[in-house]
Amino acid sequence: MEWWQAVVLAIVQGLTEFLPVSSSGHLVLVPRLFGWPDQGLAFDVAVHVGTLLAVLWYFRRDLLPLLLGLARFARGDRTDPYGRLAFNLGVATLPVGFVGLFFSDFIEASLRSPFVVAFQLAVFGVVLYLADRFGARKRAETELSVTQALLIGCGQALALIPGTSRSGITMTVGLLAGLTREAAARFAFLLSVPGIALAGGYEGFKLATGAVASPVQLTEILIGMGVSALVGYACIHFFLRFIARIGFLPFTIYRLLLAAFIVWVFI
């Protein structure tokens, strides 16, 4: 892989990890579309670390209150909104950990085809629009119940199938639970911290144990990590700033057009 290909793939990861358009789907399609060699597991780990750094830095002022709130929640204080939010984030992480542990190999082997990506993009793009159109959009992320957080987590687990979009499906379920657009996005982005950490950690474990062979080139690793971090941070900033005004219809249109393009080119 050339250095400029690493830049392109890192930009794609930084944008699509947080936009509701499916990062895994794009990372499957871009190399196939241009005939590039597979970027390798080491590079995938690097761009995951980059986007994790982006969300950690963006929400850095929230992390300590979340940790302190979780400690108070564990001692029985249910009044602290940060404590409830931190607990719900933990609950919402459980399904993706379970599904990733037991079904990731099947998903990797059987559900990475262009047809699957196109289908998931189209179907869940429409569902996202419907959730935005008919959701109550009145609640903050701190007002979620444990059951609603668990349902959002089940949606995140479904996003292990390429084309679904982790951020897209978690925002969709959040909107259906009555969250505002900004609250749904904030919960999705905060939920990405353990989600991306689990995904990157699992890929890193496979790489370290030799379960998957992947050549490591330091230049590509550093480019991928740095570019995806910078682009991811900018994406979070502008998405949260403008989503209340633009809504999710543009992303649904993009997903439908991309799905049609995939069918036309690959199927």
N, C-alpha and C positions, 0 to 999 in steps of 0.2 A: 504493500500500500504506500502510495506517495504521500508526502506531507500535506499537500493541498487536499487530497482526498480525506485525510484525517480532519482537516479544518471543516470541510463540508459536512462530514458525518457528525462532528461535534456540534456544529450549528444546528443541524437537524435534531439531535438529541436534546440540546438546550431549549429549543423552541417547543418541540412536540411533547416533552415530558410534562409540561405544565399547561399547554393548550389542549383542549378536548378533542384531539385529532389522532391520537395513538402514536406514541414514540416507537413502540416495537414494530408496528405496521410499517412505518416509514423506514426504519433501519433494515427491515426485510426487503423492502421494495427498491430503495435507492441503489444498492450495489447490483441488484438484478437488472434494473433499468439501464444502467450505464455499463454493465459488463465488468464491474470491478471485482477483484478477489474478495472473499469473505474477510472482514476486518479482524476476526479472531476474538476469542474470549477475553484476552488481556485488555484489548481496547474497549470492549463493552464494559468491563469493570471500571476502567479509567473514566469513561464518560458518566457512568452511574455515580462515581465518587464526586465528579465535578458538579452534577446537578444536586447531589446531597449537600455539598458545601454551599451552593447557591441558596437553597431554602433555609439552611441553618443560619447563614449570615443575614438573610432578609428578616427572619423572625427571631433574631438574636435577643431582642428585648422581651420576647414572650417566653423564652425557654426557662429562665430562672423562676418566674412566677408559676409556670406550669409544674416544674419540679417541686417547688415549695407547696403548691396547692395539692399535688398528689400526695405529699407526705402528710398534710393535714387531713386529706380524704381518708388515708389509711388509718389515721387515728380516730376516725369517726365523724369528722366535720363534713357535713354534706351541704353547707351553705356557701362555700367558696366556689365561685364560678370557674376559676382556673383549675381547681381540684376536680370538679365534675368533668370539665373538658379533657383534662389529662387522662382521667379514668376511661372516658369514652373513646379517646384515641387508642388506648391500649386494647379495649374490647374490640374496636374496629380493625385492629391489626391481626387478631387471631385467625380469621378465616383465610387470609392470604398466606399466612404461615403454614396452616394445615394443608391447603390445596397445593402450595408450592412444594412442600415436603413430599407429598405422596403422588402428585400427578404431573410434576414439572417435566419429567422425562417423556411422558406420553404426549404432552402438549408440544414439547420441542420437536418430537419425531413426527407427529401427525397433524398438527394444526398451524403450520407455518406456511401454508400454500397461499398464493395470490387470491384464490377463490375465497378462502376463509377470511382473509384480510378484507376483501371487498364486501363480503356479506356483513361482517361485523361493523365495518365503517358505516354502511348504509342503514342497517337496522337500528343501531344504537345512536346514530346521528338523528334519526327521526324521533326516537324515544327522548333524546335530550331536548329537542325542540318542544315536544308535547309537555314534558315536565316543566320547562320554562314558561310555556304558554298558560298552563292550567294550575301550576303550583301556587300556594297561597303567598309565598315570598314575604313573610312577616316576622320570622324568628331569627335570632342570633345563634351562632354555633354553640354558645354556652347553654342553650335551652334544649338541646337534644336529649331525649331519653336514652337509656342504655339499649333498649330494643331497637330504636332508630339507628343508633351508632353501629350496632351489630349488623343491621341490614345494609348500611353503607359499606361495612367491611365485607359483606358477602358480594356486593357489587365490585369492590376492589379485587376480590379473588377471581371474579369472572374476567377481569381485565388481563389475566395471564394469557388469555387467548389473543394473539396479535390482531389488531384492528379495532378492538373494543375501546381502548383508551382508559388508563387508570384514572386520570384526572376527570375525563368525561363521564365515566360511569359513577364515580363518587359524587360529582356535582349533580348528576341526574337524580340519584337517590336522595341527596340532600335537598334538592328542590322539591321532590315529591314529599319530603318530610316537613315542608313549610319554610325552609330556610330562605333568606334573601339571596340574591345572586352573589353578593360579596361574601356572605357568611358561608354559603356552599363552597365557594372558591377557597376561602381561608381554611375551612375544615379539610378540604381535599389536599391543600398544600401542606398543612401541618401533618396530615396523615401520611404524606409522602416521605416524611423523615424516617419512621420505622420501616415503611414499605420499601423505599429505595435501599435502605441499609440492609434489610433482609435479602433483597435480590442481589445486591452487590456482594454481600457477604457469602451467599451461596455460590455465586459464580467464582468469587475469589477462592473459596474452599475447593471447588472442582479444579481450579487452576493450580493451586498449591499442592494438591494431592496427586496431580497428574491424571485425574479422571478424564480430562480433556486436554489435548495438546494444543498449545497456542504460542507461537513465537512472540517474544516480547522485544519491542524496539523502543528504547527509552524516549526518543524524540516524539514518536507517535503518541506514546502514553501521556507525556507532558502536554502536548498540543491538545489532545482530547480532553484531558482533565481541565486545563485552563480555559479553553474556548467554551466548553459546555457550561462551566461555572459562570462565566461572564454573561453568556447569552441567556442562561437560565435565570439569573438574577434580574436582568432587564425584562425578561418575559413576565416574571411574577409581578414586577413593579407596574408595568403598563397594563397587564391584564386586570389587576385589582383596581386600577385607576379608572378604566373605561368600561368594564363589564356591565355596570349598572345602567349605562346609557345605551350600549350597543346590543345587549342581550346575546343569546346563543344562536340566533338564526344564521348569522354569517358562517358559523362553524358547521352547522348542519348542511348548509349549501356546499361548503368546501368538501365535507365528507362524502356527500352524494356525487359530486363531480369527480372526486378522486376514485370512488368506487367504480363509477362508469368508465373512467380512464383505465383502471386496472383490468376490468373485464375486456375492454377493447384491445389492450396491448398483450395481455398474458393468457387470456382464456379463449 
